[in-house]
């Protein structure tokens, strides 16, 4: 446990030795690069300004997939790579990644044949790592498996298989794996400046511990920018005149009670009225619906769902479901940003780079990795470190992450117990409860989470704030935002005991959390007041 204590990790920064690799950014991409780097034997440091997976990497549609829509676009190479990586993830983190069945409902006579043929190609590309055959199912079976599906004009469905996972839990487990392998990782640690030698080559960073405001100058052989939608901020540290490379695109998700999709199957809508793909996915005994694709001019750590996005998802879901969704049914709403390539001039359209990744080497030898998705995080990292080796910044060593189990990896799970998400750590959490019965109490009567999970998050999962725990360790913010607000004082109290913090810290933590959580609660639109001059006919 001492391995994950902040005090112990901070001591590594006092070493006079130069780091081989410093990674900026603790999302899926940065964590992937860190694990690839340390397993090859390089001295590795990762710095994250807030928390692991705070941004895009905790706000996904929770799918580990090859990309059915990329198949439709003819990008077979990308799909094949993603399907291979999907298979590896299922083997390396089986406690978090599972085989999920999807059904595409068909309302046109040709739909069944069209999608069945396409998904057979998907199966072939997956090869030995296929999760199951795609098959056409008739109207009766489709309606039986999807009990809340609108059956008016329903012709049948296509059943296929893909991966489903918990994104921020995987991020935390990868961070733990990195530390166990010898890397140094620090969240709540902000890079404020790049350092350069006399020839203008990047040779380290200046960074600040957000908790203490202590500043560190950290030398490195190579610095890797893995900051997603914040890529341009680091590029401008390197060159203030650098043009923007990234334009954010927002996707939102609504979380509903399980009764809206009571079976085990997910629904995939391949083409909504505006040409998007929409998923309804079982997740932690709830239902996740998303996503949208809205180009924004700016980005933030806490993007806010737009009314037009909310209306689009509710209206689209209601056209497929007999159990109608209202705003009052939404347990949580969250928004995430994907990095798109910014247009080079006004005449050029924004091009998506998020589905395939790109590695850029600046004149200063700053390495930037952008694009990609959770499914291919491992391959993105391999390509990044291989690139660093090719330009002569590190000695050549082979990638060794292909069959590397992630922290918590186990196939012995009780899937009806929410603690399964901890994998092999589940036993230790149960032991905590056995030793201290008060830790076996629930944090909230309507949610499944125990007090022991807060203690575990602080001791072994590097959680430093109430938000770290409720958003990315136990996922309460994403599952029931209102209930999570009611849990916050108890979480702050438990954390304060663990971290030796006072009452003032607790109060500040709860206030800060409530401000963030308010954006995850879907407010009712108030009815406009009646004009007194308006005549009412009864």
C-alpha positions in Angstrom: 0.0 0.0 0.0 2.9 2.4 0.7 3.7 2.1 -3.0 0.7 4.3 -3.8 1.2 6.9 -1.0 1.7 10.4 -2.3 4.5 11.0 0.2 6.4 8.0 -1.1 5.9 8.9 -4.7 7.0 12.5 -4.2 10.3 11.3 -2.9 11.2 10.1 -6.4 11.3 13.7 -7.6 14.3 14.5 -5.3 16.5 12.2 -7.3 19.3 14.1 -9.2 19.0 11.6 -12.2 17.5 12.7 -15.4 14.2 11.0 -16.4 14.2 9.1 -19.6 10.6 10.0 -20.4 8.3 12.6 -18.9 4.6 12.3 -20.0 2.2 15.2 -19.7 -1.4 14.0 -19.3 -3.0 11.2 -17.4 -5.8 10.1 -19.6 -5.9 6.8 -21.6 -3.2 8.0 -24.0 -0.7 9.2 -21.4 -1.2 6.2 -19.1 -0.7 3.9 -22.1 2.6 5.6 -23.0 3.7 5.4 -19.3 3.1 1.7 -19.0 4.8 1.0 -22.4 7.8 3.1 -21.4 8.4 1.7 -17.9 7.9 -1.9 -19.0 10.6 -1.4 -21.7 12.9 -0.3 -18.8 12.9 3.5 -19.2 12.9 5.7 -16.2 9.4 7.1 -16.5 7.5 10.1 -15.0 3.8 11.0 -15.7 2.2 14.2 -14.5 -1.5 14.9 -14.6 -2.9 18.4 -13.7 -6.1 17.1 -12.1 -6.8 13.3 -11.9 -6.4 10.2 -14.0 -9.0 10.2 -16.7 -10.5 13.5 -15.5 -11.2 14.6 -19.0 -12.3 12.7 -22.1 -11.1 9.3 -20.8 -13.8 9.0 -18.1 -16.6 10.3 -20.4 -16.8 7.7 -23.1 -19.7 5.5 -24.2 -18.0 2.7 -22.2 -17.3 0.6 -25.3 -14.2 -1.3 -26.3 -14.9 -1.7 -30.0 -13.6 -2.0 -33.5 -15.9 0.8 -34.7 -18.8 -0.5 -36.7 -19.3 3.0 -38.3 -15.6 3.0 -39.5 -16.4 -0.3 -41.2 -19.2 1.5 -43.1 -16.6 4.1 -44.1 -14.4 1.4 -45.6 -11.5 2.0 -43.1 -10.8 -1.8 -42.7 -7.2 -1.3 -41.4 -8.3 0.8 -38.5 -11.2 -1.6 -37.7 -8.9 -4.6 -37.8 -6.3 -2.9 -35.5 -9.0 -1.9 -33.0 -10.6 -5.4 -33.0 -7.2 -6.9 -32.2 -6.7 -4.5 -29.4 -10.2 -5.2 -28.1 -9.3 -8.8 -27.8 -6.1 -8.0 -25.9 -7.9 -5.8 -23.5 -10.5 -8.5 -22.8 -7.5 -10.9 -21.9 -5.4 -8.3 -20.0 -8.3 -6.7 -17.9 -11.1 -9.3 -17.8 -12.4 -7.8 -14.5 -13.3 -4.5 -16.4 -13.9 -5.5 -20.0 -16.7 -7.9 -21.0 -18.4 -9.3 -24.0 -21.5 -7.2 -24.7 -24.3 -8.3 -27.1 -25.7 -5.6 -29.3 -28.9 -5.6 -31.4 -29.5 -3.4 -34.4 -33.3 -3.2 -34.8 -34.4 -3.2 -38.5 -37.5 -1.3 -39.6 -36.9 -1.7 -43.3 -37.0 -5.0 -45.2 -33.4 -4.6 -46.5 -31.9 -3.7 -43.1 -31.4 -7.2 -41.9 -29.4 -8.3 -44.9 -27.4 -5.1 -45.2 -26.2 -5.1 -41.6 -25.7 -8.8 -41.3 -23.4 -8.9 -44.3 -21.5 -5.8 -42.9 -21.1 -7.4 -39.5 -19.9 -10.7 -40.9 -16.9 -8.7 -42.3 -16.5 -7.3 -38.7 -16.3 -10.9 -37.4 -13.8 -11.9 -40.1 -11.5 -8.9 -39.2 -11.6 -9.9 -35.5 -10.2 -13.4 -36.4 -9.4 -15.5 -33.4 -10.2 -12.7 -31.1 -13.8 -12.5 -32.2 -16.3 -12.2 -29.3 -19.1 -14.1 -31.1 -20.8 -14.5 -34.5 -23.1 -11.9 -35.9 -26.5 -13.3 -36.9 -29.9 -12.1 -38.1 -32.7 -12.6 -35.7 -36.4 -12.4 -36.5 -39.0 -9.9 -35.3 -40.2 -12.1 -32.4 -36.8 -12.7 -30.9 -35.8 -9.0 -31.4 -39.0 -7.9 -29.5 -38.5 -10.6 -26.8 -34.8 -9.6 -26.1 -35.5 -5.9 -26.2 -38.7 -5.6 -24.1 -39.0 -1.8 -24.3 -38.4 -1.6 -28.1 -41.0 0.0 -30.3 -42.2 -2.9 -32.5 -44.3 -0.8 -34.9 -43.1 -1.8 -38.4 -40.2 -3.8 -36.9 -38.9 -6.4 -39.3 -36.2 -8.0 -37.2 -32.7 -7.3 -35.9 -29.0 -8.1 -36.2 -27.2 -9.5 -33.2 -23.5 -8.8 -32.9 -20.9 -8.6 -30.1 -18.5 -5.9 -28.9 -16.6 -5.0 -25.7 -18.0 -3.0 -22.8 -15.9 -1.6 -19.9 -15.6 1.0 -17.1 -13.2 3.6 -18.5 -11.9 5.5 -15.4 -11.6 2.3 -13.4 -9.4 1.0 -16.2 -7.4 4.2 -16.1 -6.8 3.9 -12.3 -5.8 0.2 -12.7 -3.3 1.2 -15.5 -1.9 3.9 -13.2 -1.4 1.3 -10.4 0.3 -1.1 -12.9 2.7 1.6 -14.0 3.7 2.3 -10.3 4.0 -1.4 -9.6 6.4 -1.7 -12.6 8.5 1.2 -11.3 7.1 4.3 -12.9 6.5 7.5 -11.0 3.0 8.9 -11.5 1.5 12.0 -9.9 -2.0 13.4 -10.2 -2.9 17.0 -9.1 0.5 18.0 -10.5 0.5 20.7 -13.2 3.2 21.2 -15.9 3.7 25.0 -16.1 6.7 25.3 -18.5 8.9 23.3 -20.8 12.7 23.7 -20.3 15.1 23.8 -23.3 18.9 23.5 -23.8 21.0 26.1 -25.6 20.0 24.7 -29.0 16.2 25.0 -28.3 15.7 21.3 -27.7 13.1 20.4 -25.0 15.0 18.8 -22.1 12.5 18.8 -19.3 9.6 20.5 -17.6 8.8 22.8 -14.7 5.8 21.5 -12.7 3.9 22.4 -9.6 2.3 20.2 -6.9 -1.2 21.6 -6.9 -1.7 20.6 -3.2 1.4 22.4 -1.8 2.2 24.8 -4.7 5.8 23.5 -4.5 7.6 23.8 -7.8 9.9 21.3 -9.4 12.4 21.5 -12.3 12.5 18.0 -13.8 15.0 17.2 -16.6 14.3 14.5 -19.2 15.7 12.9 -22.4 12.3 13.3 -24.0 9.0 15.0 -23.1 5.7 13.6 -24.5 2.6 15.7 -24.8 -0.5 13.4 -24.3 -3.0 16.0 -23.2 -6.0 15.4 -25.7 -8.0 18.5 -26.1 -5.4 20.5 -24.2 -2.7 19.6 -26.8 -2.5 23.2 -28.1 -1.7 24.6 -24.7 1.5 22.5 -24.4 2.4 23.2 -28.0 2.2 26.9 -27.2 4.5 26.4 -24.3 7.0 25.1 -26.8 6.2 27.7 -29.5 3.9 30.6 -28.6 3.2 31.2 -32.3 2.2 27.5 -32.9 -1.1 27.3 -34.8 -4.0 25.4 -33.2 -4.0 21.7 -34.1 -7.1 20.7 -32.2 -10.7 21.7 -32.3 -12.9 20.0 -29.6 -16.1 18.1 -30.5 -18.5 17.4 -27.7 -20.4 14.2 -27.1 -23.0 13.9 -24.3 -24.5 10.9 -22.5 -27.7 10.4 -20.4 -27.9 7.8 -17.7 -31.2 6.2 -16.9 -32.7 3.5 -14.7 -32.3 -0.1 -15.9 -36.0 -0.4 -16.5 -35.6 1.5 -19.8 -33.6 -1.4 -21.2 -34.3 -4.3 -18.8 -32.5 -7.1 -20.7 -28.8 -7.9 -21.2 -28.6 -6.6 -24.7 -27.5 -3.2 -25.9 -29.1 -1.3 -28.8 -27.2 0.2 -31.6 -29.0 2.7 -33.9 -26.6 2.9 -36.9 -28.2 6.0 -38.5 -30.3 8.5 -36.6 -32.2 11.3 -38.4 -29.1 13.4 -38.6 -26.8 10.6 -39.6 -25.2 9.9 -36.2 -24.8 6.5 -34.4 -26.7 6.2 -31.1 -26.1 3.5 -28.4 -28.2 2.4 -25.5 -25.9 0.3 -23.3 -26.4 -1.5 -20.0 -23.8 -0.2 -17.6 -23.5 -0.8 -13.8 -27.1 -1.8 -13.7 -28.2 1.4 -15.4 -28.6 2.4 -19.1 -26.3 4.8 -20.9 -27.5 6.6 -24.0 -25.3 8.6 -26.3 -23.6 10.2 -28.0 -23.7 13.5 -29.8 -21.1 15.2 -32.0 -21.1 19.0 -31.6 -18.1 21.1 -32.7 -17.1 23.7 -30.1 -14.9 26.7 -30.3 -13.4 26.2 -26.8 -12.8 23.5 -24.3 -12.8 23.1 -20.5 -12.2 20.5 -17.8 -16.0 20.4 -17.2 -17.9 20.7 -20.5 -21.6 21.3 -20.2 -24.3 19.5 -22.2 -26.2 21.8 -24.6 -30.0 21.8 -24.6 -30.1 20.8 -28.3 -28.0 17.8 -27.5 -30.2 16.7 -24.6 -33.3 17.2 -26.8 -31.8 15.2 -29.6 -30.9 12.2 -27.4 -34.3 12.1 -25.6 -36.3 12.5 -28.9 -34.3 9.8 -30.7 -34.5 7.4 -27.8 -38.2 7.9 -27.5 -38.7 7.1 -31.2 -37.3 3.6 -30.5 -38.6 2.9 -26.9 -42.1 2.3 -25.7 -41.1 3.4 -22.2 -40.7 7.1 -22.8 -37.8 9.1 -21.4 -38.5 12.4 -19.7 -36.0 14.9 -18.3 -37.1 13.7 -14.8 -35.9 10.2 -15.6 -32.3 11.2 -16.2 -30.1 10.1 -13.2 -27.0 11.8 -14.6 -25.8 13.7 -17.7 -22.2 14.0 -18.7 -20.3 15.7 -21.5 -16.9 14.8 -23.0 -14.7 16.3 -25.6 -12.9 14.6 -28.4 -10.0 16.3 -30.2 -10.6 17.0 -33.9 -8.0 18.4 -36.3 -8.4 22.1 -36.6 -9.0 23.5 -40.1 -5.8 24.9 -41.7 -7.8 27.7 -43.3 -11.4 28.9 -43.3 -12.3 27.0 -46.5 -11.3 23.6 -45.1 -13.7 21.6 -43.1 -12.7 20.2 -39.7 -11.2 16.7 -40.1 -11.6 14.1 -37.5 -8.3 12.7 -36.1 -9.9 11.1 -33.0 -10.5 7.7 -34.7 -6.9 7.2 -35.8 -3.9 8.6 -33.9 -1.1 10.9 -35.1 2.4 11.4 -33.6 4.1 14.8 -34.2 7.7 15.6 -33.6 8.3 19.4 -33.1 11.5 21.1 -34.1 12.3 21.2 -30.4 11.9 17.4 -30.3 8.7 17.7 -28.2 6.6 14.6 -29.0 2.9 15.0 -29.3 0.4 12.1 -29.6 -3.1 13.0 -30.5 -6.3 11.2 -31.7 -7.1 7.6 -31.1 -9.6 6.0 -28.7 -9.6 4.0 -25.5 -9.7 0.7 -27.4 -6.3 1.3 -29.1 -4.6 3.0 -26.2 -1.9 0.3 -26.0 -1.1 0.4 -29.7 -0.9 4.2 -29.6 1.6 4.0 -26.8 3.7 1.4 -28.6 3.8 3.6 -31.8 4.7 6.6 -29.7 7.7 5.0 -27.9 8.8 3.4 -31.1 8.9 6.8 -32.7 10.9 8.2 -29.8 13.4 5.4 -30.4 13.6 6.0 -34.1 14.5 9.6 -33.7 17.3 8.6 -31.4 16.0 9.9 -28.1 16.1 6.5 -26.3 18.0 3.2 -26.7 16.2 0.5 -28.7 14.1 -1.9 -26.6 11.1 -4.0 -27.6 7.5 -3.3 -26.6 6.3 -5.7 -23.9 2.7 -4.7 -23.2 0.8 -7.1 -25.6 0.1 -9.7 -23.0 0.7 -7.7 -19.8 -2.1 -8.2 -17.2 -3.5 -4.9 -15.8 -3.7 -4.4 -12.0 -6.7 -6.3 -10.7 -6.8 -8.7 -13.6 -8.8 -11.9 -12.6 -11.4 -14.1 -14.2 -12.8 -15.2 -10.8 -15.6 -12.7 -10.4 -19.0 -12.4 -8.8 -20.7 -10.3 -11.5 -23.8 -9.7 -9.4 -21.6 -7.9 -6.8 -20.5 -4.4 -7.8 -17.1 -5.0 -6.2 -16.3 -7.2 -9.2 -14.9 -4.0 -10.8 -12.0 -4.2 -8.4 -11.0 -7.6 -9.7 -8.4 -9.2 -7.5 -8.5 -6.2 -5.1 -12.1 -7.2 -4.1 -10.8 -9.5 -1.4 -8.8 -6.8 0.3 -11.8 -4.5 0.4 -13.9 -7.2 2.0 -11.1 -7.6 4.6 -11.3 -3.9 5.4 -15.0 -4.3 6.1 -14.5 -7.4 8.2 -11.9 -5.6 10.4 -13.9 -2.4 10.7 -17.7 -3.2 10.4 -18.5 0.6 10.1 -16.7 0.5 6.7 -19.2 -2.1 5.6 -22.0 0.5 5.7 -23.4 2.0 2.5 -22.5 5.5 1.6 -26.1 6.1 0.4 -29.2 3.9 0.9 -30.1 4.1 -2.9 -26.6 3.2 -4.2 -24.4 0.2 -3.9 -21.2 1.7 -2.7 -19.5 1.0 0.7 -17.5 3.3 3.0 -14.6 0.9 2.6 -14.3 1.9 -1.0 -13.4 5.4 0.0 -10.6 4.2 2.3 -9.4 1.9 -0.5 -9.5 4.8 -3.1 -7.3 7.0 -0.8 -4.8 4.2 0.3 -4.4 2.4 -3.0 -5.9 4.4 -5.9 -4.3 7.8 -5.4 -7.6 9.6 -4.8 -7.0 13.1 -3.4 -10.4 14.8 -3.6 -14.0 14.0 -3.0 -14.5 14.4 -6.8 -11.7 11.8 -7.5 -13.7 9.3 -5.4 -17.2 10.0 -6.5 -16.5 10.7 -10.1 -13.8 8.2 -11.1 -13.3 5.6 -8.4 -16.9 4.6 -7.5 -18.6 6.3 -10.4 -21.5 7.7 -8.3 -21.5 11.0 -10.1 -22.0 9.3 -13.4 -24.7 6.9 -12.1 -26.8 9.2 -9.9 -25.7 12.7 -9.6 -28.2 13.8 -6.9 -27.4 10.9 -4.7 -23.7 11.5 -5.1 -24.2 15.1 -3.7 -25.9 13.6 -0.6 -22.9 11.2 -0.2 -20.2 13.9 -0.5 -20.1 15.0 3.2 -19.6 11.3 4.3 -16.9 10.8 1.7 -15.1 14.0 2.8 -15.3 12.8 6.5 -13.8 9.4 5.7 -11.1 10.9 3.5 -10.2 13.5 6.1 -9.5 10.7 8.6 -7.4 8.9 6.1 -5.4 12.0 5.0 -5.3 13.8 8.3 -7.3 16.8 7.1 -9.4 19.2 9.2 -13.0 20.2 9.1 -12.2 23.3 6.9 -10.8 20.9 4.3 -13.9 18.8 4.4 -16.2 21.8 3.9 -14.1 23.1 1.0 -14.2 19.7 -0.6 -17.9 19.3 -0.4 -18.5 22.9 -1.7 -16.2 22.2 -4.7 -17.8 18.9 -5.4 -21.4 20.3 -5.3 -20.4 22.9 -7.8 -19.2 20.3 -10.3 -22.1 17.8 -9.6 -24.7 20.5 -10.3 -23.8 20.2 -14.0 -24.5 16.5 -14.0 -28.1 17.0 -12.7 -30.6 17.6 -15.5 -32.7 20.5 -14.4 -36.4 20.6 -15.3 -37.2 23.4 -17.7 -39.4 25.8 -15.7 -42.8 26.4 -17.2 -43.1 30.1 -18.3 -45.4 32.2 -16.0 -48.8 32.7 -17.4 -49.4 36.2 -18.9 -52.1 37.8 -16.7 -53.6 39.4 -19.8 -54.0 35.9 -21.4 -57.6 34.7 -21.2 -58.1 31.2 -19.9 -61.0 29.2 -21.5 -62.4 26.5 -19.2 
